[in-house]
Amino acid sequence: MNKEYRSFIEKLDRGLQEELGSPNISICVFLLGPGDSDNSQGRLLREYLKRKCEEFGVVVKGEHKELIRIFNNRTGGLLNLCHLENWFASRHANAVVMIPYSAGSLVEMGMFTWKPTICRKTMLIFSNEFPESEDSFINRGTRIHYRSKGATVTCVDYSKKQQVWKEVKSFLSKYKAEKLEEVLLR
């Protein structure tokens, strides 16, 4: 490499660093699934994924007490958790990762079904305890609907956390890349 070319490349490197700012562009992940009091494989997976997803930025759970307090204060307590989660998923989450295993998480899954903007940025992680071949409303309705709206839908063994993380990491990487692109090309 000649001196002029090397100087040019170094200048590009500095310019790109200035344009992008911190190399650790972070995203907001809305992580939904079995709550902290649940004693299931779904909750254990959710806790594992929460720690791992923090590599990408901020991870918010639907039952985040401070978020609920702020929301209730600002809305005068006139709105409920459905409003809070819809508002947050629509406006603030870059990606939604959902583990539909508990009653509450199944309700959340159904609540977002008719929100195309949320579906497109959602990853549903179903347990292989409930195979896709099973004749159920979730399989014949919700899974198909989410896929048709652009969601990522997978069926896994919840106990194979590292394998699940590989899939989630790949899913989140595209949202981080989008944010990098947005910053770079603004």
Buried (B, 14 or more C-beta within 10 A) or exposed (E): EEEEEEEEEEEEEEEEEEEEEEEEBBBBBBBBBBBEEBEBBBBBBBBBBBEBBEBBBBBBBBBBEEBEEEBBEEEEEEBEBEEBBBEBBBEEBBBBBBBBBBEBBBBBBBBBBEBEEBBEBBBBBBBEEBEBEEEEEBBEEBBEBBEEBEBBBEBBEBEEBEEBBEBBBEBBEEBBEBBBEEEEEE
